[in-house]
Amino acid sequence: MDEAERALPPEDGGDPACWLRRVCPACGRLADEDPPTRCPACGAELPDD
Ligand SMILES: [Zn+2]
């Protein structure tokens, strides 16, 4: 397991899609909140769809 995988939140029985939606398409970082929001690292928009 590499650093990026360890940074992801642990699975707790919830729908994985709830956090997959937070992954920035531009840099791959996980946003701090659900979309719609912006990536905290690069500022890319994470659309709510
Ligand atoms: Zn980003």
N, CA, C, O and the ligand as a Tripos MOL2 file, in Angstrom:
@<TRIPOS>MOLECULE
protein
  197   195    50     0     0
PROTEIN
NO_CHARGES

@<TRIPOS>ATOM
      1 N           0.8670   -1.2120    0.0000 N.3       1 MET1
      2 CA          0.0000    0.0000    0.0000 C.3       1 MET1
      3 C           0.8910    1.2460    0.0000 C.2       1 MET1
      4 O           1.8650    1.3230    0.7480 O.2       1 MET1
      5 N           0.5510    2.1990   -0.8310 N.am      2 ASP2
      6 CA          1.3810    3.3930   -0.8950 C.3       2 ASP2
      7 C           0.7730    4.5520   -0.0990 C.2       2 ASP2
      8 O          -0.2990    4.4150    0.4920 O.2       2 ASP2
      9 N           1.4570    5.6720   -0.0890 N.am      3 GLU3
     10 CA          1.0240    6.8150    0.7220 C.3       3 GLU3
     11 C          -0.3910    7.2760    0.3690 C.2       3 GLU3
     12 O          -1.1820    7.5730    1.2650 O.2       3 GLU3
     13 N          -0.7140    7.3380   -0.9030 N.am      4 ALA4
     14 CA         -2.0260    7.8290   -1.3270 C.3       4 ALA4
     15 C          -3.1400    6.9470   -0.8090 C.2       4 ALA4
     16 O          -4.1870    7.4440   -0.3940 O.2       4 ALA4
     17 N          -2.9240    5.6340   -0.8280 N.am      5 GLU5
     18 CA         -3.9600    4.7250   -0.3630 C.3       5 GLU5
     19 C          -4.1470    4.8270    1.1370 C.2       5 GLU5
     20 O          -5.2700    4.7300    1.6300 O.2       5 GLU5
     21 N          -3.0690    5.0210    1.8620 N.am      6 ARG6
     22 CA         -3.1870    5.1540    3.3140 C.3       6 ARG6
     23 C          -3.9280    6.4220    3.7070 C.2       6 ARG6
     24 O          -4.5140    6.4840    4.7880 O.2       6 ARG6
     25 N          -3.9110    7.4380    2.8430 N.am      7 ALA7
     26 CA         -4.5460    8.7160    3.1580 C.3       7 ALA7
     27 C          -6.0630    8.6500    3.0510 C.2       7 ALA7
     28 O          -6.7710    9.5130    3.5680 O.2       7 ALA7
     29 N          -6.5560    7.6100    2.3710 N.am      8 LEU8
     30 CA         -7.9970    7.5060    2.2200 C.3       8 LEU8
     31 C          -8.6510    7.0900    3.5340 C.2       8 LEU8
     32 O          -8.0390    6.3910    4.3420 O.2       8 LEU8
     33 N          -9.8830    7.5180    3.7450 N.am      9 PRO9
     34 CA        -10.5790    7.1480    4.9860 C.3       9 PRO9
     35 C         -10.8660    5.6530    5.0050 C.2       9 PRO9
     36 O         -11.0220    5.0320    3.9540 O.2       9 PRO9
     37 N         -10.9350    5.0810    6.1940 N.am     10 PRO10
     38 CA        -11.2030    3.6490    6.2960 C.3      10 PRO10
     39 C         -12.6250    3.3080    5.8680 C.2      10 PRO10
     40 O         -13.5400    4.1190    6.0080 O.2      10 PRO10
     41 N         -12.7940    2.1220    5.3570 N.am     11 GLU11
     42 CA        -14.1390    1.6870    4.9970 C.3      11 GLU11
     43 C         -14.9080    1.3770    6.2740 C.2      11 GLU11
     44 O         -14.4100    0.6880    7.1640 O.2      11 GLU11
     45 N         -16.1020    1.8850    6.3480 N.am     12 ASP12
     46 CA        -16.8930    1.6660    7.5630 C.3      12 ASP12
     47 C         -18.2710    1.1270    7.2080 C.2      12 ASP12
     48 O         -19.2200    1.2890    7.9750 O.2      12 ASP12
     49 N         -18.3780    0.5090    6.0890 N.am     13 GLY13
     50 CA        -19.6540   -0.0600    5.6830 C.3      13 GLY13
     51 C         -20.5070    0.8870    4.8640 C.2      13 GLY13
     52 O         -21.5740    0.5100    4.3800 O.2      13 GLY13
     53 N         -20.0350    2.1240    4.7060 N.am     14 GLY14
     54 CA        -20.7920    3.0870    3.9110 C.3      14 GLY14
     55 C         -20.5670    2.8630    2.4240 C.2      14 GLY14
     56 O         -19.7590    2.0220    2.0320 O.2      14 GLY14
     57 N         -21.2740    3.6070    1.6110 N.am     15 ASP15
     58 CA        -21.1280    3.4960    0.1680 C.3      15 ASP15
     59 C         -19.7940    4.1200   -0.2500 C.2      15 ASP15
     60 O         -19.5800    5.3070   -0.0040 O.2      15 ASP15
     61 N         -18.9090    3.3690   -0.8630 N.am     16 PRO16
     62 CA        -17.6080    3.9200   -1.2700 C.3      16 PRO16
     63 C         -17.7420    5.1080   -2.1890 C.2      16 PRO16
     64 O         -16.8690    5.9760   -2.2110 O.2      16 PRO16
     65 N         -18.8290    5.1640   -2.9540 N.am     17 ALA17
     66 CA        -19.0140    6.2660   -3.8940 C.3      17 ALA17
     67 C         -19.0970    7.6090   -3.1730 C.2      17 ALA17
     68 O         -18.8320    8.6540   -3.7690 O.2      17 ALA17
     69 N         -19.4670    7.5820   -1.8800 N.am     18 CYS18
     70 CA        -19.6180    8.8420   -1.1630 C.3      18 CYS18
     71 C         -18.2860    9.5580   -1.0210 C.2      18 CYS18
     72 O         -18.2490   10.7870   -0.9550 O.2      18 CYS18
     73 N         -17.1840    8.8000   -0.9730 N.am     19 TRP19
     74 CA        -15.8870    9.4790   -0.9150 C.3      19 TRP19
     75 C         -15.1600    9.4550   -2.2390 C.2      19 TRP19
     76 O         -14.2870   10.2890   -2.4810 O.2      19 TRP19
     77 N         -15.5060    8.5060   -3.1090 N.am     20 LEU20
     78 CA        -14.8980    8.5130   -4.4410 C.3      20 LEU20
     79 C         -15.2510    9.8020   -5.1730 C.2      20 LEU20
     80 O         -14.4690   10.3060   -5.9790 O.2      20 LEU20
     81 N         -16.4370   10.3280   -4.8820 N.am     21 ARG21
     82 CA        -16.8770   11.5690   -5.5340 C.3      21 ARG21
     83 C         -16.0030   12.7390   -5.1200 C.2      21 ARG21
     84 O         -15.9340   13.7550   -5.8130 O.2      21 ARG21
     85 N         -15.3260   12.5850   -3.9680 N.am     22 ARG22
     86 CA        -14.4850   13.6810   -3.4850 C.3      22 ARG22
     87 C         -13.0930   13.6920   -4.0910 C.2      22 ARG22
     88 O         -12.3400   14.6450   -3.8910 O.2      22 ARG22
     89 N         -12.7470   12.6650   -4.8180 N.am     23 VAL23
     90 CA        -11.3960   12.6020   -5.3770 C.3      23 VAL23
     91 C         -11.2580   13.5910   -6.5280 C.2      23 VAL23
     92 O         -12.0280   13.5640   -7.4880 O.2      23 VAL23
     93 N         -10.2730   14.4540   -6.4120 N.am     24 CYS24
     94 CA        -10.0470   15.4730   -7.4300 C.3      24 CYS24
     95 C          -9.6440   14.8280   -8.7540 C.2      24 CYS24
     96 O          -8.7120   14.0250   -8.7880 O.2      24 CYS24
     97 N         -10.3430   15.1720   -9.8580 N.am     25 PRO25
     98 CA         -9.9980   14.6140  -11.1670 C.3      25 PRO25
     99 C          -8.6890   15.1670  -11.7030 C.2      25 PRO25
    100 O          -8.0830   14.5800  -12.5990 O.2      25 PRO25
    101 N          -8.2560   16.2870  -11.1600 N.am     26 ALA26
    102 CA         -7.0450   16.9180  -11.6680 C.3      26 ALA26
    103 C          -5.7830   16.4040  -10.9820 C.2      26 ALA26
    104 O          -4.7740   16.1570  -11.6420 O.2      26 ALA26
    105 N          -5.8350   16.2410   -9.6510 N.am     27 CYS27
    106 CA         -4.6090   15.8650   -8.9340 C.3      27 CYS27
    107 C          -4.7680   14.6120   -8.0890 C.2      27 CYS27
    108 O          -3.7800   14.0820   -7.5810 O.2      27 CYS27
    109 N          -6.0020   14.1270   -7.9300 N.am     28 GLY28
    110 CA         -6.2140   12.8800   -7.2100 C.3      28 GLY28
    111 C          -6.3200   13.0270   -5.7100 C.2      28 GLY28
    112 O          -6.4380   12.0280   -5.0010 O.2      28 GLY28
    113 N          -6.2810   14.2540   -5.2070 N.am     29 ARG29
    114 CA         -6.3930   14.4700   -3.7670 C.3      29 ARG29
    115 C          -7.8410   14.3250   -3.3200 C.2      29 ARG29
    116 O          -8.7640   14.5660   -4.0970 O.2      29 ARG29
    117 N          -8.0330   13.9320   -2.0690 N.am     30 LEU30
    118 CA         -9.3700   13.7930   -1.5360 C.3      30 LEU30
    119 C          -9.8100   15.1160   -0.9140 C.2      30 LEU30
    120 O          -9.1300   15.6550   -0.0410 O.2      30 LEU30
    121 N         -10.9600   15.6380   -1.3730 N.am     31 ALA31
    122 CA        -11.4690   16.8910   -0.8430 C.3      31 ALA31
    123 C         -11.9510   16.7040    0.5910 C.2      31 ALA31
    124 O         -12.2300   15.5840    1.0190 O.2      31 ALA31
    125 N         -12.0480   17.8120    1.3330 N.am     32 ASP32
    126 CA        -12.4250   17.7550    2.7420 C.3      32 ASP32
    127 C         -13.9290   17.6020    2.9460 C.2      32 ASP32
    128 O         -14.3700   17.2970    4.0540 O.2      32 ASP32
    129 N         -14.7120   17.8070    1.9110 N.am     33 GLU33
    130 CA        -16.1590   17.7500    2.0340 C.3      33 GLU33
    131 C         -16.7720   17.2230    0.7550 C.2      33 GLU33
    132 O         -16.1010   17.1280   -0.2720 O.2      33 GLU33
    133 N         -18.0560   16.8790    0.8180 N.am     34 ASP34
    134 CA        -18.7350   16.3570   -0.3590 C.3      34 ASP34
    135 C         -18.8810   17.4380   -1.4190 C.2      34 ASP34
    136 O         -18.9680   18.6220   -1.0920 O.2      34 ASP34
    137 N         -18.9080   17.0390   -2.6880 N.am     35 PRO35
    138 CA        -19.1820   17.9860   -3.7640 C.3      35 PRO35
    139 C         -20.5960   18.5480   -3.6250 C.2      35 PRO35
    140 O         -21.4230   17.8920   -2.9910 O.2      35 PRO35
    141 N         -20.9250   19.7050   -4.1670 N.am     36 PRO36
    142 CA        -19.9800   20.5180   -4.9370 C.3      36 PRO36
    143 C         -19.0310   21.2870   -4.0410 C.2      36 PRO36
    144 O         -19.4490   21.9020   -3.0600 O.2      36 PRO36
    145 N         -17.7480   21.2490   -4.3810 N.am     37 THR37
    146 CA        -16.7280   21.9670   -3.6330 C.3      37 THR37
    147 C         -15.5250   22.1420   -4.5450 C.2      37 THR37
    148 O         -15.5960   21.8780   -5.7450 O.2      37 THR37
    149 N         -14.4330   22.5860   -3.9690 N.am     38 ARG38
    150 CA        -13.2050   22.7350   -4.7400 C.3      38 ARG38
    151 C         -12.0930   21.9310   -4.0840 C.2      38 ARG38
    152 O         -12.0650   21.7480   -2.8670 O.2      38 ARG38
    153 N         -11.1870   21.4620   -4.9140 N.am     39 CYS39
    154 CA        -10.0480   20.7070   -4.4030 C.3      39 CYS39
    155 C          -9.1890   21.6260   -3.5200 C.2      39 CYS39
    156 O          -8.8330   22.7280   -3.9400 O.2      39 CYS39
    157 N          -8.8570   21.1780   -2.3020 N.am     40 PRO40
    158 CA         -8.0400   22.0020   -1.4010 C.3      40 PRO40
    159 C          -6.6070   22.1260   -1.8750 C.2      40 PRO40
    160 O          -5.8800   23.0080   -1.4180 O.2      40 PRO40
    161 N          -6.1900   21.2630   -2.7770 N.am     41 ALA41
    162 CA         -4.7980   21.2690   -3.2310 C.3      41 ALA41
    163 C          -4.5960   22.1180   -4.4730 C.2      41 ALA41
    164 O          -3.6760   22.9350   -4.5240 O.2      41 ALA41
    165 N          -5.4550   21.9320   -5.4880 N.am     42 CYS42
    166 CA         -5.2280   22.6150   -6.7580 C.3      42 CYS42
    167 C          -6.3730   23.5490   -7.1520 C.2      42 CYS42
    168 O          -6.2480   24.3100   -8.1120 O.2      42 CYS42
    169 N          -7.4920   23.4950   -6.4140 N.am     43 GLY43
    170 CA         -8.5830   24.4280   -6.6830 C.3      43 GLY43
    171 C          -9.5290   23.9860   -7.7810 C.2      43 GLY43
    172 O         -10.4320   24.7390   -8.1470 O.2      43 GLY43
    173 N          -9.3520   22.7910   -8.3170 N.am     44 ALA44
    174 CA        -10.2560   22.3030   -9.3610 C.3      44 ALA44
    175 C         -11.6480   22.1010   -8.7670 C.2      44 ALA44
    176 O         -11.7930   21.7390   -7.5990 O.2      44 ALA44
    177 N         -12.6600   22.3380   -9.5860 N.am     45 GLU45
    178 CA        -14.0310   22.1410   -9.1300 C.3      45 GLU45
    179 C         -14.3780   20.6630   -9.0950 C.2      45 GLU45
    180 O         -14.0460   19.9070  -10.0080 O.2      45 GLU45
    181 N         -15.0620   20.2630   -8.0100 N.am     46 LEU46
    182 CA        -15.5990   18.9150   -7.9270 C.3      46 LEU46
    183 C         -17.1190   19.0360   -8.0290 C.2      46 LEU46
    184 O         -17.7830   19.3710   -7.0490 O.2      46 LEU46
    185 N         -17.6670   18.7650   -9.2080 N.am     47 PRO47
    186 CA        -19.1060   18.9490   -9.4330 C.3      47 PRO47
    187 C         -19.9370   17.9410   -8.6660 C.2      47 PRO47
    188 O         -19.5020   16.8180   -8.4120 O.2      47 PRO47
    189 N         -21.1300   18.3560   -8.3040 N.am     48 ASP48
    190 CA        -22.0440   17.4820   -7.5880 C.3      48 ASP48
    191 C         -22.9350   16.7560   -8.5700 C.2      48 ASP48
    192 O         -23.9980   17.2580   -8.9350 O.2      48 ASP48
    193 N         -22.5210   15.6010   -8.9940 N.am     49 ASP49
    194 CA        -23.3760   14.7950   -9.8830 C.3      49 ASP49
    195 C         -23.1710   13.3400   -9.5080 C.2      49 ASP49
    196 O         -23.7800   12.4550  -10.1090 O.2      49 ASP49
    197 ZN         -6.8380   18.8340   -7.1630 Zn       50 ZN50
@<TRIPOS>BOND
     1     1     2 1
     2     2     3 1
     3     3     4 2
     4     3     5 am
     5     5     6 1
     6     6     7 1
     7     7     8 2
     8     7     9 am
     9     9    10 1
    10    10    11 1
    11    11    12 2
    12    11    13 am
    13    13    14 1
    14    14    15 1
    15    15    16 2
    16    15    17 am
    17    17    18 1
    18    18    19 1
    19    19    20 2
    20    19    21 am
    21    21    22 1
    22    22    23 1
    23    23    24 2
    24    23    25 am
    25    25    26 1
    26    26    27 1
    27    27    28 2
    28    27    29 am
    29    29    30 1
    30    30    31 1
    31    31    32 2
    32    31    33 am
    33    33    34 1
    34    34    35 1
    35    35    36 2
    36    35    37 am
    37    37    38 1
    38    38    39 1
    39    39    40 2
    40    39    41 am
    41    41    42 1
    42    42    43 1
    43    43    44 2
    44    43    45 am
    45    45    46 1
    46    46    47 1
    47    47    48 2
    48    47    49 am
    49    49    50 1
    50    50    51 1
    51    51    52 2
    52    51    53 am
    53    53    54 1
    54    54    55 1
    55    55    56 2
    56    55    57 am
    57    57    58 1
    58    58    59 1
    59    59    60 2
    60    59    61 am
    61    61    62 1
    62    62    63 1
    63    63    64 2
    64    63    65 am
    65    65    66 1
    66    66    67 1
    67    67    68 2
    68    67    69 am
    69    69    70 1
    70    70    71 1
    71    71    72 2
    72    71    73 am
    73    73    74 1
    74    74    75 1
    75    75    76 2
    76    75    77 am
    77    77    78 1
    78    78    79 1
    79    79    80 2
    80    79    81 am
    81    81    82 1
    82    82    83 1
    83    83    84 2
    84    83    85 am
    85    85    86 1
    86    86    87 1
    87    87    88 2
    88    87    89 am
    89    89    90 1
    90    90    91 1
    91    91    92 2
    92    91    93 am
    93    93    94 1
    94    94    95 1
    95    95    96 2
    96    95    97 am
    97    97    98 1
    98    98    99 1
    99    99   100 2
   100    99   101 am
   101   101   102 1
   102   102   103 1
   103   103   104 2
   104   103   105 am
   105   105   106 1
   106   106   107 1
   107   107   108 2
   108   107   109 am
   109   109   110 1
   110   110   111 1
   111   111   112 2
   112   111   113 am
   113   113   114 1
   114   114   115 1
   115   115   116 2
   116   115   117 am
   117   117   118 1
   118   118   119 1
   119   119   120 2
   120   119   121 am
   121   121   122 1
   122   122   123 1
   123   123   124 2
   124   123   125 am
   125   125   126 1
   126   126   127 1
   127   127   128 2
   128   127   129 am
   129   129   130 1
   130   130   131 1
   131   131   132 2
   132   131   133 am
   133   133   134 1
   134   134   135 1
   135   135   136 2
   136   135   137 am
   137   137   138 1
   138   138   139 1
   139   139   140 2
   140   139   141 am
   141   141   142 1
   142   142   143 1
   143   143   144 2
   144   143   145 am
   145   145   146 1
   146   146   147 1
   147   147   148 2
   148   147   149 am
   149   149   150 1
   150   150   151 1
   151   151   152 2
   152   151   153 am
   153   153   154 1
   154   154   155 1
   155   155   156 2
   156   155   157 am
   157   157   158 1
   158   158   159 1
   159   159   160 2
   160   159   161 am
   161   161   162 1
   162   162   163 1
   163   163   164 2
   164   163   165 am
   165   165   166 1
   166   166   167 1
   167   167   168 2
   168   167   169 am
   169   169   170 1
   170   170   171 1
   171   171   172 2
   172   171   173 am
   173   173   174 1
   174   174   175 1
   175   175   176 2
   176   175   177 am
   177   177   178 1
   178   178   179 1
   179   179   180 2
   180   179   181 am
   181   181   182 1
   182   182   183 1
   183   183   184 2
   184   183   185 am
   185   185   186 1
   186   186   187 1
   187   187   188 2
   188   187   189 am
   189   189   190 1
   190   190   191 1
   191   191   192 2
   192   191   193 am
   193   193   194 1
   194   194   195 1
   195   195   196 2
@<TRIPOS>SUBSTRUCTURE
     1 MET1         2 RESIDUE 1 A MET
     2 ASP2         6 RESIDUE 1 A ASP
     3 GLU3        10 RESIDUE 1 A GLU
     4 ALA4        14 RESIDUE 1 A ALA
     5 GLU5        18 RESIDUE 1 A GLU
     6 ARG6        22 RESIDUE 1 A ARG
     7 ALA7        26 RESIDUE 1 A ALA
     8 LEU8        30 RESIDUE 1 A LEU
     9 PRO9        34 RESIDUE 1 A PRO
    10 PRO10       38 RESIDUE 1 A PRO
    11 GLU11       42 RESIDUE 1 A GLU
    12 ASP12       46 RESIDUE 1 A ASP
    13 GLY13       50 RESIDUE 1 A GLY
    14 GLY14       54 RESIDUE 1 A GLY
    15 ASP15       58 RESIDUE 1 A ASP
    16 PRO16       62 RESIDUE 1 A PRO
    17 ALA17       66 RESIDUE 1 A ALA
    18 CYS18       70 RESIDUE 1 A CYS
    19 TRP19       74 RESIDUE 1 A TRP
    20 LEU20       78 RESIDUE 1 A LEU
    21 ARG21       82 RESIDUE 1 A ARG
    22 ARG22       86 RESIDUE 1 A ARG
    23 VAL23       90 RESIDUE 1 A VAL
    24 CYS24       94 RESIDUE 1 A CYS
    25 PRO25       98 RESIDUE 1 A PRO
    26 ALA26      102 RESIDUE 1 A ALA
    27 CYS27      106 RESIDUE 1 A CYS
    28 GLY28      110 RESIDUE 1 A GLY
    29 ARG29      114 RESIDUE 1 A ARG
    30 LEU30      118 RESIDUE 1 A LEU
    31 ALA31      122 RESIDUE 1 A ALA
    32 ASP32      126 RESIDUE 1 A ASP
    33 GLU33      130 RESIDUE 1 A GLU
    34 ASP34      134 RESIDUE 1 A ASP
    35 PRO35      138 RESIDUE 1 A PRO
    36 PRO36      142 RESIDUE 1 A PRO
    37 THR37      146 RESIDUE 1 A THR
    38 ARG38      150 RESIDUE 1 A ARG
    39 CYS39      154 RESIDUE 1 A CYS
    40 PRO40      158 RESIDUE 1 A PRO
    41 ALA41      162 RESIDUE 1 A ALA
    42 CYS42      166 RESIDUE 1 A CYS
    43 GLY43      170 RESIDUE 1 A GLY
    44 ALA44      174 RESIDUE 1 A ALA
    45 GLU45      178 RESIDUE 1 A GLU
    46 LEU46      182 RESIDUE 1 A LEU
    47 PRO47      186 RESIDUE 1 A PRO
    48 ASP48      190 RESIDUE 1 A ASP
    49 ASP49      194 RESIDUE 1 A ASP
    50 ZN50       197 GROUP 0 **** ****
